[in-house]
Amino acid sequence: MKKLIPQKNVRSIYEIDVQALWDAGIRGIITDLDNTLVGAKHPQATPELLVWLKQLQTIGFKVVIVSNNNKLRVSRFSEPLSIPYIFRAKKPGNSAFRKAMGMMSLAPQQTVVIGDQMLTDVLGGNRLGLYTILVLPIELRDEGFFTKINRRIEKAALSWMKRKGFMGWEDS
């Protein structure tokens, strides 16, 4: 269960203190796409997301989108933004996370994983010793079959973690 616990939990990416991450030595961001950056059915970045991504670039972060979604979905979102990506990542498996770190030429202690799912993003990042940040999903409707199953498991895990005092959204 401890591999499911993120180092930080926030309501959205916009609550992340990216300057504090930089000051702590983080240089690269592996981020999920659907329900982390935009809703699962949103084909493009929102104006607010464009500002956030520009802030990351200004600070000096390298960014790679790592998604379990298909190539068409991930490429249509990522390519107009010139953000490298990995599709069909098979998270929480290690290979996509390792590939993303390789693309950025960074070590685990220099890398953060940001995502909305404990069973894919957090578990995958924690297994490799990456700093993990869990965000609340942007929208829960229109999610795929396996994501819906994951959400039920995550709900039970979150309830247990909150009872044990491991995490709570009010702490973010």
C-alpha positions as CSV (number, residue, x, y, z in Angstrom):
1,M,0.0,0.0,0.0
2,K,2.8,2.4,0.7
3,K,3.8,2.4,-3.0
4,L,0.4,4.0,-3.7
5,I,1.1,7.0,-1.4
6,P,2.3,10.1,-3.3
7,Q,4.8,12.5,-1.8
8,K,2.4,15.3,-2.4
9,N,-1.3,15.6,-3.2
10,V,-3.0,18.6,-4.7
11,R,-6.3,19.5,-6.3
12,S,-4.8,20.4,-9.7
13,I,-1.4,21.0,-11.4
14,Y,-1.9,24.7,-10.8
15,E,-1.5,24.2,-7.0
16,I,2.0,22.8,-7.5
17,D,4.8,25.1,-6.4
18,V,7.0,24.5,-9.4
19,Q,9.7,26.9,-8.2
20,A,10.0,24.9,-5.0
21,L,10.5,21.7,-7.1
22,W,13.2,23.4,-9.1
23,D,14.9,24.7,-5.9
24,A,14.8,21.1,-4.6
25,G,16.8,19.8,-7.6
26,I,13.9,18.6,-9.8
27,R,14.7,19.2,-13.4
28,G,12.2,17.0,-15.3
29,I,8.5,16.4,-15.2
30,I,6.8,13.2,-16.3
31,T,3.2,14.1,-16.6
32,D,0.1,12.1,-17.4
33,L,-2.3,13.6,-20.0
34,D,-5.9,12.7,-19.5
35,N,-7.5,14.1,-16.4
36,T,-4.2,15.5,-15.3
37,L,-3.4,18.2,-17.8
38,V,-6.9,18.3,-19.5
39,G,-10.1,16.4,-19.4
40,A,-10.0,13.0,-21.1
41,K,-12.0,14.2,-24.1
42,H,-10.3,17.6,-24.5
43,P,-8.2,17.5,-27.7
44,Q,-6.1,20.7,-26.9
45,A,-4.5,22.6,-24.1
46,T,-6.5,25.2,-22.4
47,P,-5.3,28.8,-22.1
48,E,-4.5,28.2,-18.4
49,L,-2.5,25.1,-19.2
50,L,-0.5,27.0,-21.9
51,V,0.5,29.6,-19.3
52,W,1.5,26.8,-16.9
53,L,3.6,25.0,-19.5
54,K,5.3,28.3,-20.4
55,Q,6.1,28.8,-16.8
56,L,7.8,25.4,-16.7
57,Q,9.8,26.2,-19.8
58,T,10.8,29.6,-18.4
59,I,12.1,28.0,-15.2
60,G,14.0,25.4,-17.2
61,F,12.1,22.2,-16.7
62,K,12.1,19.4,-19.3
63,V,8.7,17.8,-19.7
64,V,7.6,14.5,-21.2
65,I,3.9,13.4,-21.4
66,V,3.6,9.7,-20.5
67,S,0.1,8.3,-21.3
68,N,-1.5,4.9,-21.5
69,N,-3.7,6.3,-24.3
70,N,-3.2,5.6,-28.0
71,K,-0.8,7.4,-30.3
72,L,-3.5,9.5,-32.1
73,R,-4.8,11.0,-28.9
74,V,-1.4,11.7,-27.3
75,S,0.3,13.0,-30.5
76,R,-2.6,15.3,-31.4
77,F,-2.3,16.9,-28.0
78,S,1.5,16.9,-27.6
79,E,2.9,17.7,-31.1
80,P,1.3,21.2,-31.4
81,L,3.0,22.1,-28.1
82,S,6.3,20.5,-29.1
83,I,6.3,18.3,-26.0
84,P,7.8,14.9,-26.3
85,Y,5.5,12.0,-25.4
86,I,5.2,8.3,-24.9
87,F,1.9,6.7,-25.8
88,R,0.6,3.2,-24.7
89,A,3.0,3.5,-21.8
90,K,1.7,0.5,-19.9
91,K,1.9,2.3,-16.6
92,P,2.7,1.4,-13.8
93,G,5.3,-0.6,-15.7
94,N,8.9,0.8,-15.4
95,S,9.8,1.0,-19.1
96,A,8.0,4.2,-20.0
97,F,9.2,6.0,-16.9
98,R,12.8,5.0,-17.6
99,K,12.4,6.0,-21.3
100,A,11.1,9.4,-20.3
101,M,14.0,9.9,-17.9
102,G,16.3,8.9,-20.7
103,M,14.7,11.4,-23.1
104,M,15.4,14.1,-20.5
105,S,18.8,12.7,-19.6
106,L,17.8,12.9,-15.9
107,A,18.2,10.6,-12.9
108,P,15.3,9.5,-10.7
109,Q,16.1,12.1,-7.9
110,Q,15.8,14.9,-10.6
111,T,12.4,13.7,-11.8
112,V,8.8,14.2,-10.7
113,V,5.7,12.3,-11.8
114,I,2.4,14.1,-11.9
115,G,-0.8,12.2,-12.5
116,D,-4.4,11.6,-11.4
117,Q,-4.2,7.9,-10.7
118,M,-2.6,6.1,-7.8
119,L,-2.5,2.7,-9.6
120,T,-0.7,4.0,-12.7
121,D,1.1,7.3,-12.1
122,V,1.9,7.2,-8.4
123,L,2.7,3.4,-8.2
124,G,4.9,3.6,-11.3
125,G,6.8,6.6,-10.1
126,N,7.2,5.3,-6.6
127,R,8.5,2.0,-7.8
128,L,11.5,3.8,-9.4
129,G,12.1,6.2,-6.6
130,L,10.7,9.3,-8.4
131,Y,9.0,12.1,-6.5
132,T,5.2,11.7,-7.1
133,I,2.4,14.2,-7.1
134,L,-1.2,13.1,-7.2
135,V,-3.8,15.5,-8.6
136,L,-7.6,15.2,-8.4
137,P,-8.9,14.1,-11.8
138,I,-10.3,16.9,-13.9
139,E,-13.5,15.1,-14.8
140,L,-14.7,11.6,-14.1
141,R,-17.2,11.1,-16.9
142,D,-16.1,9.6,-20.2
143,E,-13.3,7.6,-18.6
144,G,-12.4,4.2,-20.1
145,F,-13.4,0.8,-18.6
146,F,-10.1,0.1,-16.9
147,T,-9.8,3.6,-15.5
148,K,-13.3,3.1,-13.9
149,I,-12.1,-0.1,-12.3
150,N,-8.9,1.7,-11.1
151,R,-11.0,4.5,-9.6
152,R,-13.0,2.0,-7.4
153,I,-9.8,0.4,-6.1
154,E,-8.3,3.9,-5.5
155,K,-11.4,5.0,-3.6
156,A,-10.9,2.1,-1.2
157,A,-7.2,2.8,-0.9
158,L,-7.7,6.5,-0.3
159,S,-10.3,5.8,2.4
160,W,-7.8,3.6,4.2
161,M,-4.9,6.1,3.8
162,K,-7.0,8.9,5.2
163,R,-8.1,6.8,8.1
164,K,-4.5,6.0,8.8
165,G,-3.4,9.6,8.4
166,F,-1.2,9.0,5.4
167,M,-2.9,11.7,3.3
168,G,-5.7,14.1,3.0
169,W,-6.6,16.6,0.3
170,E,-7.1,19.3,3.0
171,D,-3.3,19.1,3.7
172,S,-2.3,20.2,0.2
